[in-house]
Amino acid sequence: MAGDGDGAGEVSIDLPVRRSIPKVGRNEPCPCGSGKKYKNCCGRVA
């Protein structure tokens, strides 16, 4: 039935999600302000 809100026949467009903060490279200074490289600070894999 038309207009019953079941979503049949409707096309949904998934837009890419944009980051509010640009991605930090591993060799760039850490954004936390420690002065260390990101890979040696907050980007370290446990």
LINWO-V281628 format. One record per run of one state. SS is the DSSP state (H for helix, E for strand, - for the rest). FROM is the first residue (numbers start at 0). TO is the last residue. If there is no record, write none. Layout:
ss/from/to
SS/FROM/TO
SS/FROM/TO
//
This chain:
ss/from/to
-/0/27
E/28/28
-/29/35
E/36/36
H/37/39
-/40/45
//
